[in-house]
């Protein structure tokens, strides 16, 4: 699993290149976890949340995500802590 923050407005090249794949992850999640039928999760339901790297709430959420990612990588993939930094 790779999580990236990409600019959605205006759409960056990275956003454009990964949007369909991101949508498919969202759709599968909705179908598996929430038991939505295949035609229910639509592209219009994907929520794009504007964030600022200076926003304290975003920083906190990002740090929690980075910590969870590091724990996952070390437990599942046996990565070392240095391989699980914010830049990895």
TORKE-226958 format. One record per atom (N, C-alpha, C, O): chain; residue number from 1; x, y, z; residue in three letters. Coordinates in pm, 1 decimal, m for minus. Layout:
<sites>
> kette  nr  x  y  z  rest
> A  NUM  X  Y  Z  ALA;
...
</sites>
This chain:
<sites>
> kette  nr  x  y  z  rest
> A  1  85.4  m117.7  0.0  UNK;
> A  1  0.0  0.0  0.0  UNK;
> A  1  88.7  122.1  0.0  UNK;
> A  1  179.8  134.5  81.9  UNK;
> A  2  61.7  211.5  m91.5  UNK;
> A  2  136.1  336.1  m97.2  UNK;
> A  2  35.4  449.9  m92.7  UNK;
> A  2  m56.7  456.1  m174.2  UNK;
> A  3  53.6  539.3  2.9  UNK;
> A  3  m34.3  654.7  17.6  UNK;
> A  3  45.3  778.9  m19.5  UNK;
> A  3  156.2  800.6  29.3  UNK;
> A  4  m13.1  859.4  m106.1  UNK;
> A  4  51.1  984.0  m149.2  UNK;
> A  4  m48.4  1097.3  m138.2  UNK;
> A  4  m168.6  1079.4  m157.8  UNK;
> A  5  3.5  1213.1  m106.8  UNK;
> A  5  m76.3  1334.0  m112.1  UNK;
> A  5  m40.7  1400.8  m243.1  UNK;
> A  5  75.4  1433.9  m267.4  UNK;
> A  6  m140.6  1420.5  m327.5  UNK;
> A  6  m117.3  1482.9  m458.0  UNK;
> A  6  m214.5  1599.5  m475.0  UNK;
> A  6  m324.5  1599.5  m419.7  UNK;
> A  7  m171.9  1696.8  m551.3  UNK;
> A  7  m255.7  1813.8  m575.6  UNK;
> A  7  m370.9  1775.5  m668.2  UNK;
> A  7  m350.3  1719.1  m775.7  UNK;
> A  8  m492.2  1807.2  m624.2  UNK;
> A  8  m609.8  1773.7  m705.1  UNK;
> A  8  m670.4  1895.8  m773.2  UNK;
> A  8  m751.3  1881.8  m864.9  UNK;
> A  9  m631.9  2015.5  m729.2  UNK;
> A  9  m688.5  2135.3  m788.8  UNK;
> A  9  m583.3  2245.4  m794.6  UNK;
> A  9  m546.0  2300.8  m691.2  UNK;
> A  10  m536.2  2276.9  m911.3  UNK;
> A  10  m563.7  2207.6  m1036.5  UNK;
> A  10  m499.0  2069.7  m1034.3  UNK;
> A  10  m398.0  2050.0  m966.8  UNK;
> A  11  m555.0  1975.7  m1106.0  UNK;
> A  11  m504.2  1838.2  m1101.8  UNK;
> A  11  m358.8  1828.5  m1147.3  UNK;
> A  11  m323.1  1872.3  m1256.7  UNK;
> A  12  m276.0  1770.2  m1061.2  UNK;
> A  12  m136.0  1748.0  m1097.1  UNK;
> A  12  m126.4  1628.1  m1190.4  UNK;
> A  12  m221.8  1551.4  m1203.0  UNK;
> A  13  m14.1  1611.9  m1254.5  UNK;
> A  13  4.0  1496.9  m1343.2  UNK;
> A  13  m3.7  1367.0  m1264.1  UNK;
> A  13  m53.6  1266.1  m1314.0  UNK;
> A  14  45.8  1369.6  m1140.4  UNK;
> A  14  39.3  1250.1  m1055.4  UNK;
> A  14  m105.8  1216.9  m1020.6  UNK;
> A  14  m144.2  1100.0  m1018.3  UNK;
> A  15  m186.1  1319.8  m993.6  UNK;
> A  15  m327.9  1298.2  m965.2  UNK;
> A  15  m396.2  1234.6  m1085.6  UNK;
> A  15  m468.3  1135.7  m1072.3  UNK;
> A  16  m373.0  1292.1  m1202.8  UNK;
> A  16  m435.1  1240.1  m1324.4  UNK;
> A  16  m392.3  1096.2  m1351.7  UNK;
> A  16  m473.5  1013.4  m1393.0  UNK;
> A  17  m265.3  1067.2  m1328.5  UNK;
> A  17  m212.0  933.6  m1358.3  UNK;
> A  17  m262.8  826.5  m1262.2  UNK;
> A  17  m265.7  708.6  m1297.5  UNK;
> A  18  m302.6  865.6  m1141.5  UNK;
> A  18  m339.7  765.6  m1040.2  UNK;
> A  18  m488.1  766.8  m1002.9  UNK;
> A  18  m532.1  683.8  m923.4  UNK;
> A  19  m565.8  860.2  m1059.3  UNK;
> A  19  m704.0  873.1  m1014.5  UNK;
> A  19  m786.0  746.6  m1037.7  UNK;
> A  19  m857.1  703.0  m947.2  UNK;
> A  20  m778.2  687.3  m1155.0  UNK;
> A  20  m859.2  568.0  m1183.2  UNK;
> A  20  m824.5  453.4  m1088.3  UNK;
> A  20  m913.1  382.3  m1041.0  UNK;
> A  21  m696.4  436.1  m1061.1  UNK;
> A  21  m655.0  330.7  m967.6  UNK;
> A  21  m706.7  361.2  m826.9  UNK;
> A  21  m752.6  271.3  m756.4  UNK;
> A  22  m699.2  487.6  m786.7  UNK;
> A  22  m751.0  527.0  m655.2  UNK;
> A  22  m901.5  503.3  m647.0  UNK;
> A  22  m952.7  456.2  m545.5  UNK;
> A  23  m970.7  536.3  m754.5  UNK;
> A  23  m1115.0  513.2  m758.4  UNK;
> A  23  m1146.6  364.4  m745.3  UNK;
> A  23  m1240.8  327.4  m675.2  UNK;
> A  24  m1069.8  279.6  m811.2  UNK;
> A  24  m1093.9  135.2  m803.1  UNK;
> A  24  m1072.0  83.5  m660.7  UNK;
> A  24  m1144.1  m5.8  m616.2  UNK;
> A  25  m973.7  138.2  m588.6  UNK;
> A  25  m953.0  100.5  m447.9  UNK;
> A  25  m1074.2  143.0  m366.2  UNK;
> A  25  m1125.3  65.9  m284.9  UNK;
> A  26  m1119.9  265.8  m388.0  UNK;
> A  26  m1238.7  315.9  m318.0  UNK;
> A  26  m1360.1  227.0  m346.7  UNK;
> A  26  m1433.2  189.0  m255.3  UNK;
> A  27  m1380.4  194.8  m473.3  UNK;
> A  27  m1495.4  114.5  m513.8  UNK;
> A  27  m1490.8  m23.0  m448.1  UNK;
> A  27  m1591.2  m70.5  m395.1  UNK;
> A  28  m1375.0  m86.0  m451.8  UNK;
> A  28  m1361.8  m218.9  m389.2  UNK;
> A  28  m1387.4  m211.5  m239.2  UNK;
> A  28  m1454.2  m298.3  m183.0  UNK;
> A  29  m1334.4  m108.3  m174.7  UNK;
> A  29  m1358.0  m88.8  m31.3  UNK;
> A  29  m1507.7  m78.7  m3.8  UNK;
> A  29  m1559.2  m145.5  85.8  UNK;
> A  30  m1576.9  4.1  m80.0  UNK;
> A  30  m1721.1  21.5  m60.0  UNK;
> A  30  m1795.8  m110.4  m78.8  UNK;
> A  30  m1889.6  m139.9  m4.7  UNK;
> A  31  m1755.1  m188.4  m176.1  UNK;
> A  31  m1823.7  m315.5  m203.4  UNK;
> A  31  m1794.0  m419.6  m96.5  UNK;
> A  31  m1884.1  m491.7  m53.5  UNK;
> A  32  m1669.2  m428.0  m53.4  UNK;
> A  32  m1631.0  m531.5  43.5  UNK;
> A  32  m1673.5  m494.2  185.1  UNK;
> A  32  m1735.0  m574.9  254.8  UNK;
> A  33  m1641.3  m373.4  227.4  UNK;
> A  33  m1667.3  m334.2  365.5  UNK;
> A  33  m1813.4  m296.4  386.9  UNK;
> A  33  m1874.6  m336.6  485.8  UNK;
> A  34  m1868.9  m219.2  294.2  UNK;
> A  34  m2005.6  m169.7  312.1  UNK;
> A  34  m2110.7  m247.7  233.4  UNK;
> A  34  m2229.8  m216.8  238.9  UNK;
> A  35  m2065.1  m349.0  160.3  UNK;
> A  35  m2155.1  m436.0  83.0  UNK;
> A  35  m2234.7  m359.2  m22.7  UNK;
> A  35  m2347.6  m396.1  m55.2  UNK;
> A  36  m2175.3  m252.2  m75.9  UNK;
> A  36  m2241.4  m178.2  m183.8  UNK;
> A  36  m2243.8  m262.8  m310.5  UNK;
> A  36  m2148.5  m336.5  m336.0  UNK;
> A  37  m2350.0  m254.6  m390.7  UNK;
> A  37  m2350.2  m324.0  m519.9  UNK;
> A  37  m2248.3  m255.8  m612.8  UNK;
> A  37  m2215.5  m138.9  m593.0  UNK;
> A  38  m2198.5  m328.3  m713.3  UNK;
> A  38  m2093.5  m273.8  m801.2  UNK;
> A  38  m2127.9  m141.4  m868.8  UNK;
> A  38  m2038.2  m62.3  m898.1  UNK;
> A  39  m2255.8  m116.2  m893.9  UNK;
> A  39  m2291.0  7.5  m962.9  UNK;
> A  39  m2311.9  126.7  m869.1  UNK;
> A  39  m2333.5  238.4  m915.9  UNK;
> A  40  m2305.7  104.4  m736.8  UNK;
> A  40  m2330.3  214.5  m643.4  UNK;
> A  40  m2210.3  307.3  m625.5  UNK;
> A  40  m2228.0  428.8  m634.9  UNK;
> A  41  m2089.5  257.3  m600.5  UNK;
> A  41  m1976.9  350.0  m581.9  UNK;
> A  41  m1940.4  417.8  m714.4  UNK;
> A  41  m1888.1  353.4  m805.3  UNK;
> A  42  m1967.9  545.7  m724.4  UNK;
> A  42  m1940.7  617.4  m848.0  UNK;
> A  42  m1821.2  710.7  m831.5  UNK;
> A  42  m1779.7  742.4  m720.1  UNK;
> A  43  m1767.7  753.3  m944.0  UNK;
> A  43  m1656.0  848.0  m941.5  UNK;
> A  43  m1697.3  975.7  m869.2  UNK;
> A  43  m1615.6  1036.4  m800.0  UNK;
> A  44  m1820.7  1016.7  m884.0  UNK;
> A  44  m1867.7  1139.5  m819.6  UNK;
> A  44  m1871.2  1129.1  m667.5  UNK;
> A  44  m1874.3  1231.1  m598.7  UNK;
> A  45  m1870.7  1007.8  m614.5  UNK;
> A  45  m1872.9  991.0  m469.2  UNK;
> A  45  m1734.1  1004.6  m407.3  UNK;
> A  45  m1722.0  1023.2  m286.2  UNK;
> A  46  m1631.8  995.9  m487.4  UNK;
> A  46  m1495.6  1008.9  m433.9  UNK;
> A  46  m1479.2  1151.6  m385.0  UNK;
> A  46  m1494.9  1247.3  m460.7  UNK;
> A  47  m1448.2  1163.7  m259.8  UNK;
> A  47  m1433.6  1296.9  m200.1  UNK;
> A  47  m1286.8  1337.7  m203.5  UNK;
> A  47  m1198.9  1263.1  m160.5  UNK;
> A  48  m1262.8  1455.4  m254.4  UNK;
> A  48  m1128.4  1511.2  m256.3  UNK;
> A  48  m1124.7  1621.2  m151.6  UNK;
> A  48  m1196.4  1720.7  m162.1  UNK;
> A  49  m1041.8  1602.9  m51.9  UNK;
> A  49  m1037.4  1695.5  60.1  UNK;
> A  49  m917.3  1786.8  46.6  UNK;
> A  49  m803.5  1739.9  48.4  UNK;
> A  50  m940.6  1917.2  33.0  UNK;
> A  50  m826.6  2007.8  26.1  UNK;
> A  50  m755.2  2012.2  160.9  UNK;
> A  50  m819.5  2020.2  265.5  UNK;
> A  51  m624.6  2007.1  158.1  UNK;
> A  51  m546.4  2011.6  281.4  UNK;
> A  51  m432.6  2110.3  266.6  UNK;
> A  51  m387.5  2141.5  156.4  UNK;
> A  52  m388.7  2157.3  379.2  UNK;
> A  52  m270.2  2242.3  385.8  UNK;
> A  52  m169.8  2170.3  474.1  UNK;
> A  52  m204.9  2120.3  581.0  UNK;
> A  53  m45.9  2165.0  429.8  UNK;
> A  53  56.8  2099.0  509.8  UNK;
> A  53  80.8  2173.0  640.5  UNK;
> A  53  141.4  2118.5  732.7  UNK;
> A  54  33.5  2297.0  648.9  UNK;
> A  54  49.2  2376.2  771.6  UNK;
> A  54  m65.2  2354.4  869.1  UNK;
> A  54  m55.4  2395.2  984.8  UNK;
> A  55  m173.1  2291.3  825.6  UNK;
> A  55  m290.0  2266.8  909.1  UNK;
> A  55  m254.3  2167.6  1019.5  UNK;
> A  55  m210.6  2056.5  989.7  UNK;
> A  56  m272.1  2205.7  1147.8  UNK;
> A  56  m237.1  2114.9  1258.6  UNK;
> A  56  m311.3  1981.5  1252.9  UNK;
> A  56  m255.0  1877.9  1288.0  UNK;
> A  57  m438.0  1983.4  1208.8  UNK;
> A  57  m515.1  1860.1  1198.8  UNK;
> A  57  m455.7  1767.7  1092.4  UNK;
> A  57  m447.1  1646.6  1112.6  UNK;
> A  58  m414.9  1825.2  979.4  UNK;
> A  58  m352.7  1745.2  874.5  UNK;
> A  58  m220.5  1687.3  922.7  UNK;
> A  58  m192.8  1569.3  901.1  UNK;
> A  59  m138.3  1769.6  988.1  UNK;
> A  59  m8.7  1722.7  1038.2  UNK;
> A  59  m27.1  1605.1  1133.8  UNK;
> A  59  45.4  1505.9  1126.8  UNK;
> A  60  m125.6  1617.8  1223.2  UNK;
> A  60  m152.5  1511.0  1319.1  UNK;
> A  60  m195.5  1383.5  1247.8  UNK;
> A  60  m146.1  1275.0  1278.3  UNK;
> A  61  m286.9  1396.7  1153.7  UNK;
> A  61  m335.5  1281.5  1078.2  UNK;
> A  61  m221.7  1217.8  997.7  UNK;
> A  61  m209.0  1095.5  992.4  UNK;
> A  62  m139.8  1302.2  935.6  UNK;
> A  62  m27.8  1251.1  857.4  UNK;
> A  62  69.7  1175.3  946.9  UNK;
> A  62  117.2  1067.9  909.8  UNK;
> A  63  99.7  1230.1  1063.9  UNK;
> A  63  192.4  1163.7  1155.5  UNK;
> A  63  136.1  1030.6  1203.9  UNK;
> A  63  210.2  933.1  1216.2  UNK;
> A  64  6.6  1025.7  1231.4  UNK;
> A  64  m56.5  899.6  1272.3  UNK;
> A  64  m48.8  797.5  1159.1  UNK;
> A  64  m22.5  679.7  1183.4  UNK;
> A  65  m71.6  841.8  1036.7  UNK;
> A  65  m64.6  752.4  921.1  UNK;
> A  65  76.4  700.4  901.0  UNK;
> A  65  95.9  582.6  871.0  UNK;
> A  66  175.5  788.0  917.4  UNK;
> A  66  315.0  747.6  902.0  UNK;
> A  66  353.6  644.8  1007.6  UNK;
> A  66  426.7  550.1  978.8  UNK;
> A  67  304.9  663.4  1129.4  UNK;
> A  67  333.2  568.2  1237.4  UNK;
> A  67  269.3  433.2  1207.4  UNK;
> A  67  332.7  329.1  1224.8  UNK;
> A  68  144.4  434.4  1162.5  UNK;
> A  68  74.9  310.2  1127.8  UNK;
> A  68  145.4  239.5  1012.2  UNK;
> A  68  163.6  117.7  1015.4  UNK;
> A  69  184.9  315.4  910.5  UNK;
> A  69  257.5  259.1  796.7  UNK;
> A  69  386.3  192.2  843.7  UNK;
> A  69  416.6  80.5  801.7  UNK;
> A  70  462.3  259.0  930.3  UNK;
> A  70  588.7  203.9  980.2  UNK;
> A  70  564.4  73.0  1055.7  UNK;
> A  70  636.7  m24.6  1036.0  UNK;
> A  71  463.3  71.4  1141.2  UNK;
> A  71  431.9  m51.2  1217.0  UNK;
> A  71  396.0  m165.2  1121.9  UNK;
> A  71  440.1  m278.4  1141.2  UNK;
> A  72  316.4  m135.6  1020.0  UNK;
> A  72  277.4  m236.9  921.2  UNK;
> A  72  400.3  m289.3  847.8  UNK;
> A  72  419.2  m410.5  837.2  UNK;
> A  73  483.4  m199.6  797.6  UNK;
> A  73  601.2  m240.5  721.1  UNK;
> A  73  695.7  m326.3  805.4  UNK;
> A  73  751.0  m424.5  755.9  UNK;
> A  74  714.2  m289.8  932.0  UNK;
> A  74  804.1  m366.5  1018.2  UNK;
> A  74  744.6  m502.5  1053.6  UNK;
> A  74  816.7  m602.1  1058.4  UNK;
> A  75  614.0  m507.4  1078.4  UNK;
> A  75  550.5  m633.3  1117.9  UNK;
> A  75  533.6  m728.2  999.8  UNK;
> A  75  562.8  m847.2  1011.6  UNK;
> A  76  487.9  m678.0  888.6  UNK;
> A  76  454.7  m763.3  775.2  UNK;
> A  76  574.5  m787.8  684.0  UNK;
> A  76  598.7  m900.4  640.5  UNK;
> A  77  648.6  m681.8  655.9  UNK;
> A  77  757.5  m692.4  558.8  UNK;
> A  77  895.8  m699.0  622.9  UNK;
> A  77  997.0  m709.7  553.6  UNK;
> A  78  898.9  m692.4  756.8  UNK;
> A  78  1024.7  m700.6  832.4  UNK;
> A  78  1121.8  m589.5  795.8  UNK;
> A  78  1243.3  m608.0  802.8  UNK;
> A  79  1068.6  m473.7  756.8  UNK;
> A  79  1153.1  m357.4  729.3  UNK;
> A  79  1211.9  m305.5  859.5  UNK;
> A  79  1155.2  m326.8  966.6  UNK;
> A  80  1324.5  m238.1  850.5  UNK;
> A  80  1384.2  m174.8  965.8  UNK;
> A  80  1320.8  m36.8  984.9  UNK;
> A  80  1263.5  18.2  890.8  UNK;
> A  81  1330.5  19.6  1105.6  UNK;
> A  81  1271.8  153.5  1127.2  UNK;
> A  81  1325.1  257.6  1028.2  UNK;
> A  81  1250.5  345.8  985.7  UNK;
> A  82  1452.3  248.2  991.2  UNK;
> A  82  1507.9  347.5  899.0  UNK;
> A  82  1448.4  335.5  757.6  UNK;
> A  82  1454.2  430.1  679.0  UNK;
> A  83  1392.0  220.0  726.7  UNK;
> A  83  1328.4  200.2  595.3  UNK;
> A  83  1183.2  247.9  594.2  UNK;
> A  83  1116.7  243.7  490.6  UNK;
> A  84  1134.9  292.6  708.8  UNK;
> A  84  993.3  328.0  721.9  UNK;
> A  84  971.8  474.6  754.9  UNK;
> A  84  868.9  509.8  812.6  UNK;
> A  85  1064.8  559.8  720.4  UNK;
> A  85  1052.4  701.0  749.3  UNK;
> A  85  946.4  768.0  664.4  UNK;
> A  85  890.5  706.4  573.7  UNK;
> A  86  918.5  894.9  693.7  UNK;
> A  86  816.7  971.2  620.7  UNK;
> A  86  845.3  976.2  471.8  UNK;
> A  86  752.3  983.8  391.5  UNK;
> A  87  970.5  972.1  433.9  UNK;
> A  87  1005.9  985.4  291.8  UNK;
> A  87  1002.9  853.5  215.9  UNK;
> A  87  1022.9  851.7  94.5  UNK;
> A  88  978.6  745.5  284.4  UNK;
> A  88  978.3  614.3  217.9  UNK;
> A  88  843.8  587.8  155.1  UNK;
> A  88  823.6  482.5  94.5  UNK;
</sites>
